[in-house]
Amino acid sequence: MSNINVDLFYLINHNLQNPLFDSIMPFITHLGGFISLFFLCILVIILSTIFKKKNIRYIALICLLSLLIADGIALVLKYVIFEPRPFVSLDNVNLLIVEDDPMSFPSGHTTSTFAVLFALIFKYKNKLLAVILVICAILIGFSRIYVGVHYPGDIISGAIVGILSAYFVHRYEEQICDFFNGVAGVFKN
């Protein structure tokens, strides 16, 4: 573990501690979890199917695919690299949430968040929306360090995996849709 990664971790986890962040960061950190985003995508797909909003359903499917690819990559990396979380390997960590998974690299929450939000950014190509979504993604990544479960390097790596997965889906969207339509008619209107 590099000294700068540990120093940045302690800077955020210790020096920025305050009662406001202590109360909101544990909530914010869970917004970016795979399970939360997976069920949100599924809910949007179901509701958009019921209300016949084909474009929204299509975008939710793109987000879901980006999420699944990104988190698949992150899961493989966690088991290959097997880096312990800060609260496992460092002393005096301000741990604000319960975390059962001992593996840290890359941040799954950050990976999930960046995959879904960048799928939306690539799809909508709206600068204001992009700025808002990037701020939200960075906030979730920051929260993972603040609550004591990830190093800054885990966050940066998770963001890269999420963005690259969303870009892959965006870049090959037509071919992916053709494939899934041939297999199961998933993307058909």
C-alpha positions in Angstrom: 0.0 0.0 0.0 1.5 3.3 -1.0 2.0 6.0 1.6 0.1 8.6 -0.4 -3.0 6.2 -0.5 -2.8 5.8 3.3 -2.1 9.5 3.9 -5.1 10.5 1.7 -7.3 8.0 3.5 -6.4 9.4 6.9 -6.9 12.9 5.7 -10.4 12.2 4.6 -11.3 9.6 7.4 -9.8 11.7 10.3 -9.2 15.3 9.4 -12.5 15.9 7.7 -14.6 14.3 10.4 -17.5 16.4 11.6 -21.0 15.8 13.0 -22.8 16.7 9.7 -20.8 14.3 7.6 -20.9 11.6 10.3 -24.7 11.7 10.0 -25.2 11.9 6.2 -22.2 9.9 4.8 -23.4 6.5 6.1 -26.7 7.2 4.2 -25.0 8.5 1.0 -22.6 5.6 0.9 -25.4 3.0 0.6 -27.0 4.8 -2.4 -24.3 3.5 -4.7 -24.4 -0.1 -3.8 -24.9 -2.8 -6.4 -28.1 -4.1 -4.8 -29.7 -0.6 -4.6 -28.8 0.2 -8.2 -29.8 -3.2 -9.5 -33.2 -3.0 -8.0 -33.7 0.6 -9.1 -32.9 -0.4 -12.7 -35.3 -3.4 -12.4 -38.0 -1.2 -10.9 -37.6 1.4 -13.7 -37.7 -1.4 -16.3 -41.0 -2.9 -14.8 -42.7 0.5 -14.4 -41.7 1.7 -17.9 -43.0 -1.6 -19.4 -46.3 -1.2 -17.5 -46.7 2.4 -18.6 -45.4 1.8 -22.1 -42.4 4.1 -21.8 -40.2 2.3 -24.3 -37.4 4.8 -24.3 -37.1 4.9 -20.5 -37.2 1.1 -20.5 -34.4 0.9 -23.1 -32.2 3.4 -21.1 -32.8 1.4 -17.9 -31.7 -1.8 -19.7 -28.5 0.0 -20.9 -27.8 1.1 -17.3 -28.5 -2.4 -16.0 -26.1 -3.9 -18.5 -23.4 -1.4 -17.7 -23.9 -2.2 -14.0 -23.6 -5.9 -14.5 -20.5 -5.7 -16.6 -18.8 -3.3 -14.3 -19.6 -5.2 -11.2 -18.5 -8.5 -12.8 -15.1 -7.0 -13.5 -14.9 -5.5 -10.0 -15.7 -8.8 -8.4 -13.0 -10.6 -10.4 -10.5 -7.9 -9.4 -11.4 -8.2 -5.7 -10.7 -11.9 -5.7 -7.5 -11.6 -7.8 -5.9 -8.6 -5.9 -7.4 -9.4 -2.5 -6.5 -6.1 -0.8 -7.8 -5.8 2.8 -10.0 -2.9 3.7 -8.5 0.0 5.7 -10.2 -1.0 9.0 -8.6 -4.4 8.6 -5.0 -3.3 7.9 -4.7 0.1 9.6 -5.0 1.3 13.1 -7.4 4.0 14.3 -9.9 4.0 11.5 -13.2 5.9 12.0 -15.5 3.1 10.9 -19.0 4.5 10.5 -20.8 1.5 8.9 -20.8 -2.3 9.2 -18.9 -3.9 6.3 -18.7 -7.7 6.1 -16.6 -8.1 2.9 -12.9 -7.9 3.8 -11.8 -7.1 0.3 -11.2 -3.5 -0.7 -9.9 -3.1 -4.3 -11.7 -1.8 -6.2 -14.7 -0.1 -4.6 -17.8 -1.9 -5.7 -20.1 0.9 -4.7 -18.0 3.4 -6.7 -17.9 1.0 -9.7 -21.7 0.5 -9.6 -22.4 4.2 -9.3 -20.0 5.3 -12.1 -21.3 2.5 -14.4 -24.9 3.5 -14.1 -24.4 7.3 -14.0 -22.0 7.3 -16.9 -24.4 5.2 -18.9 -26.9 8.0 -18.4 -24.3 10.6 -19.2 -23.3 8.9 -22.5 -26.9 8.4 -23.4 -28.3 11.9 -22.7 -25.2 14.0 -23.6 -26.5 16.9 -21.5 -23.8 19.0 -19.9 -25.9 20.1 -16.9 -27.1 16.6 -16.2 -23.5 15.3 -16.6 -22.2 17.8 -14.0 -24.9 16.8 -11.5 -24.4 13.1 -12.1 -20.6 13.4 -11.8 -20.9 15.3 -8.5 -23.2 12.5 -7.2 -20.8 9.8 -8.3 -17.8 11.6 -6.7 -19.8 12.1 -3.5 -20.6 8.4 -3.2 -16.9 7.6 -3.8 -15.8 10.1 -1.2 -18.3 8.7 1.3 -16.7 5.2 1.0 -13.4 6.7 2.2 -15.1 8.9 4.8 -16.9 6.0 6.4 -13.7 4.0 6.6 -14.2 1.2 4.2 -12.0 2.1 1.1 -8.7 3.7 0.2 -8.6 6.5 -2.4 -7.0 4.1 -4.9 -10.0 1.8 -4.6 -12.3 4.7 -5.4 -10.3 5.8 -8.4 -10.0 2.2 -9.7 -13.8 1.7 -9.2 -14.6 4.9 -11.1 -12.3 3.8 -14.0 -14.0 0.4 -14.2 -17.4 1.9 -14.0 -16.7 4.5 -16.7 -15.0 2.1 -19.0 -17.9 -0.4 -18.7 -20.5 2.3 -19.5 -18.4 3.5 -22.4 -18.1 -0.1 -23.7 -21.9 -0.5 -23.6 -22.4 2.9 -25.2 -19.8 2.3 -27.9 -21.2 -1.2 -28.8 -24.8 -0.4 -28.0 -26.2 -1.3 -31.4 -24.3 -4.6 -31.6 -25.3 -5.5 -28.0 -28.9 -4.7 -28.6 -28.9 -6.8 -31.9 -27.4 -9.7 -30.0 -29.9 -9.6 -27.1 -32.8 -9.1 -29.5 -31.7 -12.2 -31.4 -31.4 -14.2 -28.2 -34.4 -13.0 -26.2 -36.0 -9.9 -27.7 -35.0 -7.9 -24.7 -34.4 -4.5 -26.4 -37.3 -4.8 -28.8 -39.9 -2.0 -28.7 
